[in-house]
Amino acid sequence: MNRRGFFWGALAVATGAAAGAWTRVAKATARLRPPGAKPGRAFDAACIRCFRCAEVCPPKAIRFDTSYSLNASDLPYLDAREQACVVCMKCTQACPTGALTPLPLDLGVVQKAVRMGTPVLDRKSCIPWRGEGVCRLCYYVCPYPDSAVALVGPQQAPVFDAKACIGCGLCEEACPRIAHAIHIVPLEEEKKA
């Protein structure tokens, strides 16, 4: 093999590895979308990355994806562990393209129309489920207590109803760092599982 053949062969291997890495990044970055987001690729196509949703978000929960995936660059998302959605619906009102369906600040309407993700509780990590005390933080911060989350038993351990939960992530953010028992699974990840 001459130098030119070796060079082109090495370039092909490197390009294939980089493409594989970008694909893995795209698959690994399924994230919570803002409330009212259109499903699947319809959201990707409708969002013009104008940043208006992030500008009006009171807690600055909306962030933008800066991964090297060409099909997911600069899409708005939420990292519930760091800053959850406060269910104000201002982002849905600010969206100029309809990528986020405009919703009023009516908790009943929001509960029927919004589903960002599904709560997953790790009972082995949850303080009440481990029998190490009473916590109730997820219940107190939930906009839908007794509907999306209920407390059961003498330790008042949480039980989530995925159909009533909108996936705002307030429970994930409030869960004590020592437990980190709650995770909101984005709809994209849920469909893959």
BAZA-552565 format. One record per residue: chain; residue number from 1; x, z, y of N, C-alpha, C, O in turn. Coordinates in nm, 4 decimals, padded with zeros to 6 digits. Each point is the difference from the previous one (the first is absolute). Example, Ala and Ser with C-alpha at 12.3 -4.5 7.8 and 13.67 -1.06 7.14 Angstrom:
% residues 2
 mol seq       nX       nZ       nY      caX      caZ      caY       cX       cZ       cY       oX       oZ       oY
   A   1  01.3190  00.7800 -00.5690 -00.0890  00.0000  00.1190  00.0900  00.0000  00.1200  00.1036  00.0665 -00.0019
   A   2 -00.1386 -00.1385  00.1069  00.0820  00.0060  00.1190 -00.0770  00.0730  00.1090  00.0509  00.0169  00.1108
//
This chain:
% residues 193
 mol seq       nX       nZ       nY      caX      caZ      caY       cX       cZ       cY       oX       oZ       oY
   A   1  00.0855  00.0000 -00.1187 -00.0855  00.0000  00.1187  00.0896  00.0000  00.1244  00.0943  00.0786  00.0089
   A   2 -00.1238 -00.1660  00.0861  00.0782 -00.0049  00.1232 -00.0547  00.0999  00.1021 -00.1026  00.0638 -00.0236
   A   3  00.1708 -00.0510  00.1357 -00.0410  00.0959  00.1039 -00.1389 -00.0284  00.0546 -00.0792  00.0918  00.0216
   A   4  00.0503 -00.2183  00.0005 -00.1296 -00.0364  00.0561 -00.1126  00.0407 -00.0964 -00.1008  00.0552  00.0441
   A   5  00.1156 -00.0808 -00.1716 -00.1003  00.0379 -00.1000 -00.0172  00.1513 -00.0067 -00.1114  00.0514 -00.0099
   A   6  00.2253  00.0190  00.0156 -00.0066  00.1457 -00.0025 -00.0741  00.0530  00.1242 -00.0837  00.0896 -00.0109
   A   7  00.1152 -00.1456  00.1289 -00.0646  00.0427  00.1244 -00.1505 -00.0203 -00.0067 -00.0752  00.0929  00.0293
   A   8  00.0287 -00.2123 -00.0672 -00.1429 -00.0294 -00.0047 -00.0710  00.0837 -00.1068 -00.1149  00.0400  00.0183
   A   9  00.1829 -00.0141 -00.1283 -00.0575  00.0855 -00.1037 -00.0168  00.1432  00.0497 -00.1038  00.0624 -00.0223
   A  10  00.2065 -00.0106  00.0897 -00.0068  00.1363  00.0541 -00.1085  00.0097  00.1074 -00.0718  00.0998  00.0066
   A  11  00.0597 -00.2019  00.0765 -00.1028 -00.0017  00.1036 -00.1396  00.0011 -00.0618 -00.0892  00.0698  00.0482
   A  12  00.0708 -00.1468 -00.1544 -00.1316 -00.0033 -00.0664 -00.0356  00.1362 -00.0587 -00.1144  00.0444  00.0107
   A  13  00.2127  00.0224 -00.0730 -00.0244  00.1328 -00.0570 -00.0334  00.0998  00.1110 -00.0936  00.0787 -00.0140
   A  14  00.1696 -00.0813  00.1244 -00.0231  00.0921  00.1117 -00.1359 -00.0241  00.0636 -00.0704  00.0951  00.0339
   A  15  00.0328 -00.2215 -00.0173 -00.1295 -00.0330  00.0592 -00.1134  00.0486 -00.0888 -00.0990  00.0545  00.0489
   A  16  00.1134 -00.0742 -00.1790 -00.1021  00.0470 -00.0939 -00.0125  00.1516  00.0023 -00.1111  00.0528 -00.0047
   A  17  00.2235  00.0177  00.0119 -00.0022  00.1465  00.0061 -00.0654  00.0473  00.1295 -00.0788  00.0946 -00.0019
   A  18  00.1101 -00.1589  00.1136 -00.0593  00.0393  00.1286 -00.1498 -00.0258 -00.0010 -00.0772  00.0821  00.0494
   A  19  00.0354 -00.1948 -00.1047 -00.1432 -00.0294 -00.0073 -00.0715  00.1029 -00.0865 -00.1108  00.0430  00.0321
   A  20  00.1748 -00.0040 -00.1417 -00.0575  00.1032 -00.0855 -00.0103  00.1331  00.0718 -00.0989  00.0718 -00.0155
   A  21  00.2001 -00.0383  00.0939 -00.0022  00.1254  00.0761 -00.1113 -00.0029  00.1039 -00.0702  00.0997  00.0170
   A  22  00.0525 -00.2114  00.0529 -00.1069 -00.0093  00.0994 -00.1360  00.0123 -00.0666 -00.0907  00.0625  00.0550
   A  23  00.0758 -00.1220 -00.1737 -00.1262  00.0110 -00.0717 -00.0268  00.1454 -00.0376 -00.1127  00.0478  00.0127
   A  24  00.2178  00.0236 -00.0596 -00.0165  00.1410 -00.0343 -00.0382  00.0815  00.1230 -00.0828  00.0906 -00.0100
   A  25  00.1412 -00.1209  00.1259 -00.0344  00.0715  00.1226 -00.1466 -00.0231  00.0333 -00.0712  00.0940  00.0352
   A  26  00.0255 -00.2187 -00.0461 -00.1391 -00.0310  00.0316 -00.0944  00.0737 -00.0939 -00.1032  00.0513  00.0434
   A  27  00.1376 -00.0457 -00.1720 -00.0860  00.0684 -00.0954  00.0021  00.1504  00.0210 -00.1013  00.0666 -00.0211
   A  28  00.2146 -00.0125  00.0620  00.0132  00.1442  00.0142 -00.0603  00.0522  00.1297 -00.0124  00.1213  00.0168
   A  29 -00.0251 -00.2092  00.0750 -00.0460  00.0464  00.1298 -00.1512 -00.0090  00.0174 -00.0481 -00.0216  00.1113
   A  30 -00.0267  00.0378 -00.2191 -00.1457  00.0074  00.0156 -00.0281  00.1257  00.0802  00.0358  00.1100 -00.0422
   A  31 -00.0991 -00.1252  00.1563 -00.0200  00.1125  00.0912 -00.1443  00.0095  00.0429 -00.0778 -00.0943 -00.0138
   A  32  00.0438  00.2112  00.0664 -00.1347  00.0199  00.0538 -00.0173 -00.0890  00.1217  00.0836 -00.0001  00.0903
   A  33 -00.1896 -00.0735 -00.0883 -00.0313 -00.0815  00.1169 -00.0889  00.0804  00.0928 -00.0647  00.0951 -00.0438
   A  34  00.0603 -00.1310  00.1704 -00.0876  00.0712  00.0939 -00.1461 -00.0111 -00.0422 -00.0353 -00.0888 -00.0776
   A  35 -00.0494  00.1772  00.1275 -00.1418 -00.0045 -00.0380 -00.0654 -00.1312  00.0419  00.0322 -00.0569  00.1043
   A  36 -00.1238  00.0107 -00.1873 -00.0721 -00.1236  00.0313  00.0764 -00.1265 -00.0304 -00.0459 -00.1090  00.0344
   A  37  00.1644  00.1203 -00.0997  00.0808 -00.1189 -00.0299 -00.0715 -00.0901 -00.0989 -00.0605  00.0468 -00.0964
   A  38  00.0682 -00.1768  00.1216 -00.0557 -00.0972 -00.0930  00.0740  00.0132 -00.1334  00.1150  00.0437 -00.0027
   A  39 -00.1795 -00.0806 -00.1068  00.0662  00.0138 -00.1292  00.1082 -00.1052 -00.0238 -00.0093 -00.1136  00.0466
   A  40  00.1120  00.1548 -00.1205  00.1045 -00.0907 -00.0482  00.0671 -00.0858  00.1045  00.0344  00.0457  00.1090
   A  41 -00.0168 -00.1706 -00.1449  00.0715 -00.0951  00.0859 -00.0807 -00.0383  00.1241  00.0569 -00.0539  00.0949
   A  42 -00.1861  00.0798 -00.0931 -00.0809 -00.0299  00.1186  00.0496  00.0811  00.1187  00.0000 -00.0484  00.1132
   A  43  00.0425  00.1721 -00.1391  00.0561  00.0832  00.1063  00.1321 -00.0588  00.0489  00.0233 -00.0108  00.1204
   A  44  00.0630 -00.0270 -00.2148  00.1300 -00.0588  00.0359 -00.0177 -00.1235  00.0877  00.0747 -00.0202  00.0958
   A  45 -00.1738 -00.0622 -00.1290 -00.0231 -00.1238  00.0755 -00.0627  00.0264  00.1363  00.0305 -00.0703  00.0963
   A  46 -00.1175  00.1703 -00.0867 -00.0716  00.0253  00.1253  00.0821  00.0806  00.1007 -00.0186 -00.0138  00.1209
   A  47  00.1084  00.0969 -00.1703  00.0799  00.0846  00.0908  00.1044 -00.0851  00.0729  00.0789 -00.0703 -00.0631
   A  48 -00.0792  00.0775  00.1966  00.0956 -00.0777  00.0797  00.1181  00.0850  00.0460  00.0824 -00.0447  00.0798
   A  49 -00.0750  00.1670 -00.1305  00.1116  00.0913  00.0307  00.0135  00.0249  00.1498  00.1100 -00.0026  00.0552
   A  50 -00.2232  00.0266  00.0091 -00.0011  00.0206  00.1455  00.0308  00.1448  00.0384  00.0257  00.0287  00.1170
   A  51 -00.0279  00.0619 -00.2136  00.0322  00.1411  00.0191 -00.1063  00.0781  00.0781  00.0224  00.1159  00.0346
   A  52 -00.1361 -00.1768 -00.0068 -00.1039  00.0706  00.0763 -00.0538  00.1203 -00.0772 -00.0298  00.1037  00.0594
   A  53  00.0173 -00.1171 -00.1911 -00.0515  00.1113 -00.0804  00.0915  00.1218  00.0133 -00.0478  00.1130  00.0098
   A  54  00.1774 -00.1359 -00.0096  00.0964  00.1101  00.0131 -00.0008  00.0583  00.1411  00.0179  00.1206  00.0176
   A  55 -00.0384 -00.2053  00.0821 -00.0007  00.0466  00.1389 -00.1146  00.0965  00.0280  00.0160  00.0922  00.0800
   A  56 -00.1316 -00.1115 -00.1443 -00.1158  00.0846  00.0283 -00.0138  00.1174 -00.0972 -00.0876  00.0845  00.0181
   A  57  00.1714 -00.0783 -00.1191 -00.0086  00.1055 -00.1019  00.0456  00.1334  00.0599  00.1179  00.0151  00.0319
   A  58 -00.2099  00.0833 -00.0157  00.0369  00.1270  00.0646  00.1172  00.0738 -00.0646  00.0878  00.0473  00.0722
   A  59 -00.0826 -00.0354 -00.2065  00.1141  00.0728 -00.0576  00.1202 -00.0887 -00.0294  00.0994  00.0464 -00.0560
   A  60 -00.1079 -00.1742  00.0937  00.1079 -00.0964 -00.0274  00.0263 -00.0113 -00.1501  00.1148 -00.0044 -00.0444
   A  61 -00.2233 -00.0001 -00.0326  00.0099 -00.0085 -00.1457  00.0274 -00.1417 -00.0486  00.0549 -00.0184 -00.1086
   A  62 -00.0923 -00.0814  00.1873  00.0171 -00.1390 -00.0438  00.1418 -00.0450  00.0290  00.0499  00.0101  00.1121
   A  63  00.0124 -00.0596 -00.2161  00.1387 -00.0485  00.0082  00.0017 -00.1461 -00.0425 -00.1026 -00.0551 -00.0398
   A  64  00.2186 -00.0067  00.0485  00.0108 -00.1399 -00.0393  00.1091 -00.0184 -00.1030  00.1087  00.0568  00.0105
   A  65 -00.1404 -00.1383 -00.1111  00.0902 -00.0264 -00.1110  00.1143 -00.0880  00.0476 -00.0220 -00.1077  00.0554
   A  66  00.1415  00.1536 -00.0770  00.1164 -00.0795  00.0390  00.0842 -00.0353 -00.1215  00.1209 -00.0201  00.0116
   A  67 -00.1853  00.0125 -00.1300  00.0733 -00.0372 -00.1211  00.0450 -00.1448  00.0121 -00.0449 -00.0735  00.0879
   A  68  00.1329  00.0347 -00.1761  00.0521 -00.1361  00.0028 -00.0855 -00.0964 -00.0801  00.0430 -00.1118 -00.0286
   A  69 -00.1622  00.1530 -00.0075 -00.0917 -00.0863 -00.0703 -00.0634 -00.0951  00.1016 -00.0565  00.0446  00.0999
   A  70  00.0655 -00.1724 -00.1246 -00.0516 -00.0978  00.0953 -00.1519  00.0004  00.0091 -00.0560 -00.0436  00.1005
   A  71 -00.0124  00.0932 -00.2062 -00.1456 -00.0029  00.0026 -00.0609  00.1305  00.0500 -00.1225  00.0099  00.0069
   A  72  00.2024  00.0907  00.0282 -00.0566  00.1275  00.0429  00.0644  00.0518  00.1282 -00.0180  00.1166  00.0350
   A  73  00.0912 -00.1995  00.0339  00.0739  00.0432  00.1167 -00.0912  00.0403  00.1149 -00.0927 -00.0726  00.0359
   A  74  00.1195  00.1867  00.0199 -00.0687  00.0502  00.1191 -00.1490  00.0246 -00.0174 -00.0741 -00.0095  00.0978
   A  75  00.0275  00.0404 -00.2165 -00.1412  00.0334 -00.0194 -00.0209  00.1490  00.0266  00.0839  00.0813 -00.0386
   A  76 -00.1938 -00.0442  00.1036 -00.0241  00.1414  00.0268 -00.0316  00.0770 -00.1286 -00.0653 -00.0509 -00.0911
   A  77  00.1137  00.1751  00.0872 -00.0252  00.0856 -00.1158  00.0033  00.1458  00.0438  00.0379  00.0318  00.1128
   A  78 -00.0782  00.0558 -00.2038  00.0023  00.1441  00.0238  00.0886  00.0669 -00.1038 -00.0018 -00.0378 -00.1171
   A  79  00.0783  00.1356  00.1588  00.0766  00.0847 -00.0909 -00.0647  00.1377  00.0096  00.0365  00.0805  00.0856
   A  80 -00.1324 -00.0538 -00.1736 -00.0821  00.1210  00.0097  00.0811  00.1279 -00.0103 -00.0377  00.1009  00.0597
   A  81  00.1462 -00.1018 -00.1324  00.0812  00.1210 -00.0120  00.0572  00.0383  00.1366  00.0104  00.1183  00.0325
   A  82  00.0263 -00.2180  00.0466  00.0593  00.0257  00.1316 -00.1053  00.0190  00.1092  00.0103  00.0928  00.0802
   A  83 -00.1123 -00.1808 -00.0765 -00.1047  00.0082  00.1017 -00.1234 -00.0727 -00.0507  00.0011 -00.1220 -00.0164
   A  84 -00.1051  00.1958 -00.0078 -00.1230 -00.0565 -00.0572 -00.0913 -00.0568  00.1085  00.0182  00.0245  00.1192
   A  85 -00.1163 -00.1007 -00.1647 -00.1049 -00.0537  00.0871 -00.0945  00.1135  00.0380 -00.0395  00.0783 -00.0864
   A  86  00.0025 -00.0679  00.2134 -00.0913  00.1056  00.0450 -00.1446 -00.0499  00.0088 -00.0860  00.0699  00.0538
   A  87  00.0591 -00.1869 -00.1046 -00.1341 -00.0576 -00.0123 -00.0687 -00.0151  00.1364 -00.1188  00.0295  00.0134
   A  88  00.1928 -00.0749  00.0864 -00.0586 -00.0197  00.1335 -00.0573 -00.1401  00.0166 -00.0837 -00.0222  00.0874
   A  89  00.1269 -00.0711 -00.1688 -00.0442 -00.1398 -00.0028  00.0373 -00.0790  00.1252 -00.0526 -00.1092  00.0212
   A  90  00.1419  00.1619  00.0618  00.0436 -00.0739  00.1198  00.0743 -00.1273 -00.0371 -00.0110 -00.1009  00.0697
   A  91  00.0864  00.1045 -00.1789  00.0741 -00.1190 -00.0420 -00.0950 -00.1135 -00.0357  00.0289 -00.1163  00.0280
   A  92 -00.1418  00.1493 -00.0897 -00.0949 -00.1050 -00.0383 -00.0642 -00.0642  00.1219 -00.0346 -00.1181 -00.0028
   A  93  00.0187  00.1942  00.1086 -00.0580 -00.0522  00.1240  00.1004 -00.0858  00.0767 -00.0390 -00.0916  00.0725
   A  94  00.1686  00.1211 -00.0883  00.1034 -00.0708  00.0759  00.0435 -00.1311 -00.0645  00.0583 -00.0848  00.0676
   A  95 -00.0849  00.0664 -00.1954  00.0462 -00.1191 -00.0713 -00.0690 -00.1256  00.0541 -00.1226 -00.0093 -00.0050
   A  96  00.1999 -00.0882  00.0570 -00.0609 -00.1189  00.0605 -00.0396 -00.1090 -00.0995 -00.0714 -00.0934  00.0366
   A  97  00.1166  00.1039 -00.1622 -00.0233 -00.1094 -00.0945 -00.0990  00.0314 -00.1108 -00.0380 -00.0897 -00.0753
   A  98 -00.0046  00.2142  00.0634 -00.0880  00.0374 -00.1095  00.0738  00.0347 -00.1276 -00.0624  00.0197 -00.1042
   A  99  00.1958 -00.0118  00.1109  00.0762  00.0451 -00.1172 -00.0445  00.1415 -00.0363 -00.0022  00.0378 -00.1171
   A 100 -00.0332  00.0397  00.2203 -00.0619  00.1307 -00.0180 -00.1444 -00.0132  00.0470 -00.0253 -00.0342  00.1155
   A 101 -00.0685  00.0610 -00.2045 -00.1418 -00.0090  00.0341 -00.0357  00.1080  00.1011  00.0262  00.1176 -00.0254
   A 102 -00.0855 -00.1537  00.1400 -00.0360  00.1012  00.1003 -00.1000  00.1007 -00.0564 -00.1040 -00.0377 -00.0540
   A 103  00.1366  00.1655  00.0671 -00.0857  00.1072 -00.0507 -00.0222  00.1044  00.1081  00.0915  00.0307  00.0763
   A 104 -00.2122  00.0241 -00.0690 -00.0266  00.1064  00.0971  00.0557  00.1330 -00.0512  00.0277  00.0146 -00.1191
   A 105 -00.0119  00.0803  00.2081  00.0436  00.1331 -00.0399 -00.1223  00.0776 -00.0475 -00.0487  00.0908  00.0675
   A 106  00.0014 -00.1285 -00.1834 -00.1128  00.0649 -00.0661  00.0475  00.0262 -00.1426  00.0148 -00.0936 -00.0786
   A 107  00.0090  00.2196  00.0447  00.0597  00.0327 -00.1291 -00.0812 -00.0519 -00.1180  00.0574 -00.0342 -00.1034
   A 108 -00.1895  00.0277  00.1165 -00.0834 -00.0542 -00.1070  00.0242 -00.1481 -00.0212  00.0128 -00.0455 -00.1136
   A 109 -00.0063 -00.0299  00.2222  00.0259 -00.1438 -00.0076  00.1401 -00.0235 -00.0547  00.0202 -00.0863 -00.0854
   A 110  00.0757  00.1627  00.1343  00.1392 -00.0154 -00.0444  00.0112  00.0268 -00.1498  00.0672 -00.0747 -00.0712
   A 111 -00.1317  00.1798  00.0229  00.0096  00.0326 -00.1425 -00.0568 -00.1113 -00.0881  00.0481 -00.0214 -00.1112
   A 112 -00.1476 -00.0477  00.1590 -00.0585 -00.1100 -00.0777  00.0838 -00.1273  00.0089  00.0024 -00.0786 -00.0948
   A 113  00.0664  00.0570  00.2069  00.0679 -00.1272  00.0239  00.1499 -00.0003 -00.0283  00.0572 -00.1066 -00.0228
   A 114  00.0078  00.2225  00.0236  00.1464  00.0039 -00.0069  00.0483  00.0544 -00.1339 -00.0501  00.0996 -00.0521
   A 115  00.1491 -00.1692 -00.0006  00.0711  00.0501 -00.1172  00.1427 -00.0512  00.0080  00.0278 -00.1159 -00.0307
   A 116  00.0631  00.2048  00.0728  00.1401 -00.0370  00.0155  00.0802  00.0261 -00.1273  00.0980 -00.0690 -00.0279
   A 117 -00.1402  00.1683 -00.0479  00.0713  00.0361 -00.1216 -00.0765  00.1063 -00.0767 -00.1109  00.0388  00.0367
   A 118  00.1733  00.0071 -00.1442 -00.0616  00.0986 -00.0875  00.0898  00.1225 -00.0124  00.1206 -00.0138 -00.0203
   A 119 -00.1779  00.1335  00.0324  00.0819  00.1202 -00.0147  00.0366  00.0259 -00.1460 -00.0841 -00.0099 -00.0893
   A 120  00.2099  00.0430  00.0674  00.0473  00.0385 -00.1324  00.0586  00.1392  00.0138  00.0886  00.0232  00.0821
   A 121 -00.1387  00.0697 -00.1631  00.0435  00.1396  00.0045  00.0847  00.0308 -00.1220 -00.0420 -00.0228 -00.1134
   A 122  00.1606  00.0745  00.1375  00.0878  00.0463 -00.1074 -00.0276  00.1488 -00.0187  00.0519  00.0829  00.0747
   A 123 -00.1333 -00.0491 -00.1740 -00.0403  00.1388 -00.0203  00.1173  00.0905 -00.0342 -00.0051  00.1203  00.0255
   A 124  00.1103 -00.1765 -00.0827  00.1177  00.0809 -00.0332  00.0754  00.0450  00.1249  00.0736  00.0986 -00.0033
   A 125 -00.0923 -00.1712  00.1133  00.0672  00.0346  00.1254 -00.0897  00.0762  00.0961  00.0495  00.0697  00.0886
   A 126 -00.1809 -00.0819 -00.1049 -00.0962  00.0608  00.0916  00.0009  00.1526 -00.0153 -00.0138  00.0516 -00.1110
   A 127  00.0298  00.0194  00.2214  00.0119  00.1463 -00.0002 -00.1196  00.0673 -00.0684  00.0224  00.0823 -00.0887
   A 128 -00.1481 -00.1124  00.1245 -00.1122  00.0644 -00.0692 -00.0102 -00.0384 -00.1476 -00.0299  00.0850 -00.0839
   A 129  00.0543 -00.2114  00.0517 -00.0083 -00.0418 -00.1396  00.1098  00.0641 -00.0836 -00.0193  00.0207 -00.1198
   A 130  00.1333  00.0112  00.1791  00.1069  00.0711 -00.0722 -00.0309  00.1481 -00.0130  00.0672  00.0715 -00.0743
   A 131 -00.1693 -00.0247  00.1468 -00.0351  00.1418 -00.0045  00.0909  00.0865  00.0842  00.0172  00.1187 -00.0278
   A 132  00.0418 -00.1784  00.1318  00.0962  00.0724  00.0842 -00.0546  00.0353  00.1370  00.0770  00.0323  00.0905
   A 133 -00.2083 -00.0379 -00.0735 -00.0577  00.0376  00.1282 -00.1109 -00.0938  00.0423 -00.0346 -00.0949 -00.0704
   A 134 -00.0200  00.1238  00.1869 -00.1066 -00.0813  00.0579  00.0599 -00.0795  00.1153  00.0766  00.0544  00.0795
   A 135 -00.1104 -00.1806 -00.0700  00.0568 -00.0832  00.1070 -00.1095 -00.0551  00.0912 -00.0049  00.0370  00.1173
   A 136 -00.0809 -00.1223 -00.1660 -00.1136 -00.0582  00.0717  00.0339 -00.0947  00.1151 -00.0920 -00.0479  00.0663
   A 137  00.2170  00.0191 -00.0398  00.0356 -00.0852  00.1146 -00.0640 -00.1386 -00.0096 -00.0494 -00.0521  00.1000
   A 138  00.0498 -00.0073 -00.2179 -00.0584 -00.1337 -00.0145 -00.1494  00.0031  00.0318 -00.0532 -00.0946  00.0580
   A 139 -00.0122  00.1996 -00.0945 -00.1428  00.0155  00.0263 -00.0259  00.0166  00.1499 -00.0925 -00.0602  00.0545
   A 140  00.1735  00.1409  00.0110 -00.0202  00.0271  00.1428  00.0214 -00.1228  00.0880 -00.0690 -00.0156  00.1007
   A 141  00.1627 -00.0716 -00.1364  00.0285 -00.1157  00.0849 -00.0863 -00.1218 -00.0322 -00.0053 -00.0945  00.0787
   A 142 -00.0616  00.0960 -00.1923 -00.0795 -00.1161 -00.0431 -00.1198 -00.0218  00.0920 -00.0737  00.0942  00.0291
   A 143  00.0535 -00.2191  00.0174 -00.1185 -00.0276  00.0816 -00.1293  00.0039 -00.0818 -00.1096  00.0002  00.0561
   A 144  00.1232  00.0030 -00.1893 -00.1157  00.0010 -00.0894  00.0093  00.1145 -00.1015 -00.0030 -00.0247 -00.1205
   A 145  00.0144  00.1507  00.1680  00.0068  00.1106 -00.0953 -00.1313  00.0103 -00.0782 -00.1074 -00.0313  00.0515
   A 146  00.1184  00.0748 -00.1738 -00.1125  00.0110 -00.0937 -00.0529 -00.1350 -00.0448 -00.0919 -00.0064 -00.0817
   A 147  00.1485 -00.1014  00.1339 -00.0372 -00.1341 -00.0430  00.1220 -00.0670 -00.0638 -00.0033 -00.0348 -00.1180
   A 148  00.1087  00.0170  00.1938  00.1217 -00.0619 -00.0520  00.0879  00.1000 -00.0734  00.0715 -00.0369 -00.0931
   A 149 -00.0761  00.1631  00.1339  00.0771  00.1051 -00.0679 -00.0857  00.1260 -00.0080 -00.0667  00.0383  00.0961
   A 150  00.0702  00.0241 -00.2117 -00.0722  00.1254 -00.0211  00.0981  00.1021 -00.0557  00.1028 -00.0368 -00.0568
   A 151 -00.1341  00.1638  00.0729  00.0833  00.1082 -00.0517 -00.0711  00.0630 -00.1188 -00.1192  00.0300  00.0067
   A 152  00.1931 -00.0102 -00.1160 -00.0597  00.0542 -00.1221  00.0802  00.1195 -00.0518  00.1203  00.0110  00.0237
   A 153 -00.1889  00.0769 -00.0940  00.0643  00.1111 -00.0684  00.0418  00.1135  00.0916 -00.0132 -00.0089  00.1221
   A 154  00.0639  00.1158 -00.1823  00.0390  00.1178  00.0787  00.1178 -00.0267  00.0948  00.0119  00.0651  00.1037
   A 155  00.0741 -00.1596 -00.1389  00.1144 -00.0336  00.0864 -00.0389 -00.1022  00.1067  00.0816 -00.0352  00.0852
   A 156 -00.2057 -00.0121 -00.0899 -00.0498 -00.1033  00.0910  00.0920 -00.1225  00.0010  00.0518 -00.0410  00.1039
   A 157 -00.0339 -00.0147 -00.2221  00.0843 -00.1175 -00.0187 -00.0768 -00.1261  00.0405 -00.1211 -00.0080 -00.0209
   A 158  00.1903 -00.0902  00.0785 -00.0685 -00.1215  00.0445 -00.0320 -00.0967 -00.1141  00.0747 -00.0133 -00.0969
   A 159 -00.1879 -00.0526  00.1129 -00.0405 -00.1090 -00.0889 -00.0464 -00.1126  00.0912 -00.0861  00.0204  00.0856
   A 160  00.1431 -00.1392 -00.1038 -00.0310 -00.1133  00.0869 -00.1019 -00.0940 -00.0630  00.0002 -00.0205 -00.1214
   A 161 -00.0869 -00.0364  00.2040 -00.0947 -00.1029 -00.0414  00.0475 -00.1300  00.0640 -00.0186 -00.0218  00.1197
   A 162  00.0795 -00.0634 -00.1999  00.0588 -00.1245  00.0512 -00.1023 -00.0907  00.0668  00.0350 -00.0755  00.0907
   A 163 -00.1608  00.0814 -00.1337 -00.1032 -00.0863  00.0581 -00.0416  00.0464  00.1393 -00.0455 -00.0810  00.0808
   A 164  00.0605  00.2094 -00.0518 -00.0384  00.0542  00.1309  00.1186  00.0055  00.0966 -00.0187  00.0143  00.1208
   A 165  00.1397 -00.0255 -00.1736  00.1217  00.0085  00.0823  00.0297 -00.1355  00.0643 -00.0118 -00.1036 -00.0653
   A 166  00.0500  00.1042  00.1929  00.0346 -00.1252  00.0678  00.1504 -00.0292 -00.0073  00.0432 -00.1107  00.0321
   A 167  00.0362  00.2096 -00.0742  00.1442 -00.0206 -00.0114  00.0755  00.0138  00.1300  00.1036 -00.0640  00.0180
   A 168 -00.1533  00.1469  00.0742  00.0644  00.0158  00.1308  00.1365  00.0677 -00.0100  00.0859 -00.0214  00.0855
   A 169 -00.0653  00.1026 -00.1889  00.1293  00.0639 -00.0208  00.0171  00.1345  00.0673  00.1081  00.0584 -00.0077
   A 170 -00.2110 -00.0072  00.0734  00.0130  00.1310  00.0648  00.0348  00.1083 -00.1014  00.0755  00.0922  00.0309
   A 171 -00.1303 -00.1029 -00.1521  00.0309  00.0982 -00.1041  00.1452 -00.0120 -00.0443  00.0654  00.1017 -00.0229
   A 172 -00.0136 -00.2230  00.0102  00.1391 -00.0189 -00.0401  00.0949  00.0569  00.1051  00.0992  00.0647 -00.0332
   A 173 -00.1306 -00.0893  00.1597  00.0837  00.0517  00.1077 -00.0035  00.1528  00.0040  00.1023  00.0634  00.0258
   A 174 -00.2191 -00.0037 -00.0510 -00.0150  00.1453  00.0088  00.0552  00.0741 -00.1212  00.0336  00.1180  00.0102
   A 175 -00.0237 -00.1846 -00.1235  00.0475  00.0652 -00.1224  00.1391  00.0573  00.0241  00.0887 -00.0713  00.0470
   A 176 -00.0682  00.2003 -00.0790  00.1304  00.0624  00.0267  00.1155 -00.0760 -00.0640 -00.0115 -00.0510 -00.1115
   A 177  00.1208  00.0444  00.1827  00.1180 -00.0738 -00.0481  00.0510  00.0548 -00.1333  00.0540 -00.0751 -00.0812
   A 178 -00.0707  00.2049  00.0584  00.0481  00.0569 -00.1264 -00.0821 -00.0490 -00.1191  00.0480  00.0017 -00.1133
   A 179 -00.1700 -00.0449  00.1382 -00.0854 -00.0495 -00.1080  00.0015 -00.1523 -00.0066  00.0236 -00.0582 -00.1059
   A 180 -00.0489 -00.0054  00.2191 -00.0131 -00.1464  00.0080 -00.0830 -00.0514 -00.1178  00.0418 -00.0889 -00.0742
   A 181 -00.1607  00.1479  00.0597 -00.0848 -00.0270 -00.1161 -00.0970 -00.1146  00.0193 -00.0571 -00.0484 -00.0977
   A 182  00.0367  00.0034  00.2205 -00.0993 -00.1048  00.0269  00.0706 -00.1259  00.0487  00.0899  00.0052  00.0839
   A 183 -00.1328 -00.1174 -00.1385  00.0524 -00.1292  00.0435 -00.1177 -00.0973  00.0083 -00.0798 -00.0101 -00.0931
   A 184  00.0701 -00.0601  00.2041 -00.1032 -00.1030  00.0146  00.0597 -00.1313 -00.0500  00.0974 -00.0506  00.0557
   A 185 -00.1569 -00.0032 -00.1608  00.0476 -00.1248 -00.0584 -00.0677 -00.1156  00.0720 -00.1228 -00.0084  00.0007
   A 186  00.2014 -00.0818  00.0604 -00.0594 -00.1157  00.0683 -00.0828 -00.0856 -00.0955  00.0281 -00.0046 -00.1198
   A 187 -00.1285 -00.0621  00.1717 -00.0874 -00.0815 -00.0840  00.0778 -00.1054 -00.0792 -00.0335 -00.0278 -00.1151
   A 188  00.1360 -00.0302  00.1752  00.0792 -00.1033 -00.0686  00.0653  00.0568 -00.1251 -00.0012 -00.0644 -00.1049
   A 189  00.0586  00.1855  00.1146  00.0629  00.0631 -00.1158 -00.1044  00.0356 -00.1046  00.0238 -00.0141 -00.1199
   A 190 -00.1390  00.0603  00.1658 -00.1078  00.0395 -00.0900 -00.0466 -00.1183 -00.0833 -00.0276  00.0151 -00.1190
   A 191  00.0186 -00.1323  00.1799 -00.0455 -00.1198 -00.0718  00.1029 -00.0454 -00.1022 -00.0367 -00.0547 -00.1041
   A 192  00.1665  00.0765  00.1322  00.1055 -00.0401 -00.0927  00.0037  00.0902 -00.1219  00.0372 -00.0435 -00.1090
   A 193 -00.0762  00.1712  00.1273  00.0112  00.0973 -00.1095 -00.1027 -00.0223 -00.1086 -00.0029  00.0739 -00.0984
//
